[in-house]
Amino acid sequence: MSPLRDLRTLAYLRPEQIVRRLWTRALRPWYASALYDRFVLGAGSVAAPRHLPPALWPGDGESGRRILDGRIRLVGQEHPFSLPPDWGARGRSLLWRFNLHYFEWLGDLAAVGGDVAGQRARALINDWIENHPRPRLPAWHPYPLSVRLYAWMRHAQFVFDGADDSFRERFFASLDRQARHLARVVEWDVGGNHLIKNLKALVAAGHCLAGHEQHARWATGALRDALEVQVLRDGGHYERSPSYHLQVLCDLVDVRALLAGDDHAHAWLDETISRMAAALAAFRLGDGGLALFNDGDVGDASVLEAIEHHLGGHSDPPPVLSQTGYARMQRAEAIVIMDAGRCCPDDLPAHAHADTLAFEFSSGPQRIVVNCGTYAYQDPSWRNRLRGTAAHSTVGIDEDDSAEVYGTFRLGRRPREVVCERTDDEAGACAGGSHDGYGRYGLVHHRRLLLADDGRRLAGVDRIERLRQDHARRLAAARFHLHPDVTVVPGDRDDELQLSLPGQGHWSFAAPGESVRVAESVYAPHWGEMCASRQIVVEKPLEKNDTILEWEFVEKGGG
């Protein structure tokens, strides 16, 4: 433990946030007690839902058939899942167990359809109700509770087909109890996408469950207030993660569909969705997937296709998200996306990476330069290694991180002054920025990227500005992580490399006059999935004054 590091984290949190978190933890024994269960939650109402949310997102029939075969695959890891199921999932991470208790996999069984899938769904729900009568963690943690509530309501029509009255009564009573408990444990202390999930579930409970009408009123108002904070003027979600941006946008599309028959106007919701749709387009590379910034993965292609359908088509991507802190350049077949914003909201560092001024680059459908991804939350050997600066396509100093990542979701020291710029001229598109993440060394990193108008040349200049003299001998390292499909071999000069892309595409990389080498790397495009890749490393000792690193990617035959 490092008390100073912890203090650097606490200094960014709101006092009321800390108080709420301590109060929430103090109440956990009460919520898990027999007294709370008997006198607060009670038996639960068995009244049937007044209506049900629409099922907007596709299930995976292959995953559903795997469940019928007695196994389930979540966040990249398979586990036995026959009756009676192992709800404790011994040996699996907390995130994996959360996903198990989400019950979103009901959609996979629904995609299979038929009596056998329906019977298995009811048997699993029955077993869960029997084995989780009281609000104990992790099953009743507010986040999986919120996801499960919505999943049960969304897939109720599939689950009810062939169900007897006894099952229906147990199902309704459990929904009622879960919704009433959720209203008491909303994650105000966490905020972010967790809060959106909580409020979405309560809006649904208020519209669908008899006796919960009051939840619809205040949860809808609270959701509107939360979105005013969380969705920035440029449409980006304030956690700055393309993956969580997509998740929040899908939640809002669910809420819009749920409120479609409401007598009240919800223009604020339509307007927020419209802004977020444009911002989502800014995060997509040439293969249609998402860029890997801040706990991101490339996304589920079926979900990305579905969100486009529900939004009425593909939005034109803006060249810059100035409040969120991302710049995008697109010329011909080439796309470059650069992170030029602060790591995270001050009071929500959970998904922050030390990746300031990192970029990703694709040509046509092929990713060329990437970030390493996330892989897992609870894996101590990889979590902060992949959050660190060296796992991103940016510049690091002395193998140190530009932001102090530690724990599972914590962040201490971080850049305070971050600049994002984006211009266009006859030569092409230009993105630039700077950050003071190495301010403790008296250094500022400036980066300027130029994408030629024909999309066949990406040139970069990294400048390490020295604000004060430092007698320590320091080393700057610019890293360019390559997609696993990209093959790299030495060029004709020591400062040059040749890149081969699938489909016979060829590019060169050069950093004139510098030390260029190729090193091992990893690539984690999805949770629980990681493969070997390579990275280009350009290293240079810092000079007494400013240090300049110039480099370029050029398509063979390009200018």
C-alpha positions, 0 to 999 in steps of 0.5 A: 500500500502507498498512503501518498498514492491513495491520498492522490486518488482521494483528493479528486473524489467528492466528499459526498461521494466518499460518505455515500460509499462508506454508508453503503458498505456499512449497510451491507450486513443489514441488507443481507439480514433476515430482518431486512428480508422479512420486514422490508422486502417481504414476500413480494407482489405476484401481480403480472407486469402491465407491459414488457420492454421490447427486446431490441438486441440480438441473441447468439444462437451458438451461445444458447446451444452451448448453454443447452449442452451444459456450458456457458461462455462469458467474457472469453471464458467457458465454465460448466453450466448444467443443472444445478448450476454453480452460481458461485462460479469458483475460480472465475473472476468477479466480472465473470460472476457478474456476467453470470448473474446478469442473465443477459444470456437469456437472449441466447436461449431465446435465439435458439427458441423452442420448448427445450430452451424455454424449459432450461431458462425457467429451470435456471431462473427457478434455481437462482430464485431459490438460491438467492433469497436475500440481497447478498453479494455478488448476485444482488450487487446493484449493477448485476441486479439492474442488468438482471431486472431488465433482462428478466422483463425483456425476455419474459415473453419467451420465458413465459411460453409454456410456464405454469402459474406457480413459476409465474408467481415466483418470477413476479414476486422476485422481480418485485423484491429485486426492484424494491431493493434496487431503489434503496441501493442506487450507485450514486457514489459510483455514477457513470454507466453504473448509475445509468444501468440502475436508473434504466432498470428502475424506469422499466420497473416503474412502467412495467410492474404494478406498484412501482409507478413512483419509480418511473417518475423519479428515476426518469427525472434522475436519468435526465439529470445524470445525462446532463452531467455524463453526456458532454456537449459534443455527445461523448460520454464523460468516462471517455471509453468507446465501449462504455459509450456504446453501452450507455447509448444502447441503454438510452435506446432501450429507455426511449423504446420503453417510453414510446407510449408515454404521454409525456414528451421526452425530447431531451432523450432524443436529443441526447441519443442523437448527439451520442450517435454522432460521437459513436461514429467518431470511435469507429475504425475502418473495420467498423469496430471501436477503437481500443481506448480506456477499457475498450474492446472492438465491440460486438458486430451484431450489436453495432449493426443493431444500434445503427438500425435503431438509430436509423442508419450510420451517422457522419463522424465529427472530426473532433470531440473537443469536450471528450478529447478525441480527434479523428482524421479520415482521408480516402481509405485511412482513419486515425483516431487520437486520444487528446483528453484528460484521463477521466472525470476526476471522481470516476477513474475506474476505466482510465488508462495512461494513454494520453496522445495515443492513436489508432490507425487503419487503412481500409478494413485493416487495423495497422496501429492499435492499443493493446486493449484491456483483457481482464479487470481482476487479473493482477498480472495484466490489469495495470500492465495494459492500463500503462503508457507502454501498452499504448501507441504513444510516448513514455518516459523511462518506462514510467506511466503518464498517469498513476494507474494502480489497484483494479480501478484506481488512478492517482497522479494524472495529467492536468493540462491536456490540449486537443487540436484538429485542423484541415488544409490542402496537405491533409488533416492534422491532429495535435495535442499536448499533456503534462503527465510527466510534469514532475520531471519538468516535461511536456509531451507534444504530438502532431499527426498529419494524414495526407489528403490521399490517405497514403502517408501518416507523419508524426512529430513528437516533441518533449518540451523541457520546462526545467533542467534535470540532471537525470538521464532520461529516455523517451520511447515512442511505441507503435503497437501493430495489429497481429495481422501486420507483418513487420521486417527490417528495411533497407536502413536501420531507421526503416521497417517494412510492413505487410498487410493481409491482401498484399497491402504494403507500408513502410515505417521510418524514423530518420536518424533514430534508433528503431527496433521491433519488440513483442507485444500483445493484443486484446480485442475482446474481454478474455481474449489475447494474442501475441503481436509486435510493436515498433519502438523508437527510443531517444535519450532526452536532450538538454533542450527539447527532444524531437522524434519524427516518424512516418508511415507511407503506403508503398507507391504513395507520396 
